Amino acid sequence: MDIDKHILSTPWDSKVFNLNTFEIINVSEEVLKKIVNDNQPGHYTVKVKPNFPKKIFYDYGFYYCDTLIEPYCTQNHFIEFQKEGISLSLSVPIDELVQICHGAFNGRFHSDFNVANNLADIRYDLWLKELYQSQSVFGLMYYGDLAGFWGFSNNKIVLHALSEKYRGKGMAKYFWSMACKKVFDMNHKELLSSISASNMPVFNLYTSLGFKFRNPREVYHILLK
């Protein structure tokens, strides 16, 4: 079996974790057995539908990390909220955005006991910097004060956070409304994202904006040394 046909290298994660990282794109017991028995060093991710038989993952040493779902919304189902003082900026210095980003997330790599939390945090920092270089990060402003950031790639919402000062105050729906509308105005008919099913605040935020949910995926990891 040519294992390279069944796995995808993820160099953006390799750069952070200083080891080879891969996503398994064709999942079968034969593929998992080949990866584990050949003991090719690296960190492997696999994402499957919830009804996929899970026993083979545990048989070969994989462990559960997260369940992801896909929020999606068309322009005619989008619910807009408006508030005076809200604006977007593409000129916020990256250092100010990274200060908000660092430590703000709790993703699947934070749940992975084989990955140091500080490296999982750096992964998000580097992701934000890449988006920033492509002019795909809005600074979320409230009367000129930086309240957070909102990163996107084409029609996909990929990274967003509020500063601690603005969390838990019901402000997110106003910032997200303006940012979503801006991306819709770029001639996208549908917006997408990906969130952890356990992240109820973000789940409720997307629901309030008219998003629905589809494509649940359970995520399993393994580290081979």
C-alpha positions, 0 to 999 in steps of 0.5 A: 500500500502506498500510504502517501495516497491516504494521508495529507501533510499539514506543514502549518502544524509541523512548523509549530510542533516541530514534528511531522504532522498529517491528516488521514484522508482515507480512513480504513482499518488497513490504512490505520494498521499500516501507519501504526505498524510501520511506526512512521514518526509523527502526529496524525489526525483523523476526522470521521462522521459520528456513526463511523465505527470507532473501535478500530481507533482505540485498537490502534492507539488513537484517542478522541479529542473533539467533535466539530460541526459546521455552522452555515448561513445564506444571506436571506437567512442571516439575522443582523444586529446593529449597535452604535459605535461598532466598526471594522478596521483592517489597519490594527497593528498585528501585535495588538491582535496577537495579544487578544489571540494568545490564550483565547482558544481551547481547540482540539490540540489543547485537548491533546495530552501529547501537545503542550498548551503553549504550543497549541496557543502559538498555533493560533497566533501563527494562523492569525498572522498568516490571515493578517498578511492576506488582509483577511482580519478585521479589527473589531472596534467599539468607539475606536477601542479595539475589542477583538478580531475576526478572520476569514478566508473567502467565505469561511469564518476561521478565527475570531475572539474578543478581548477579555474586556468585552467578553460576556457582555452581549457584544459579539452579535453586533461585531459578528453582524457587521463582519458577516455582512461585509463578507456577504457583500464580497459576493458570497452567497453562503458563509461557513465556519467550523466550531467545537460542538462543546463551545456553547457560547459560540454555538449560541452566537451563530444561532442568534445570527441565523446560522444552522449546523451540519457535517458533524465530525469526531476528531481522533489523534495519535502520536507515533515516536 
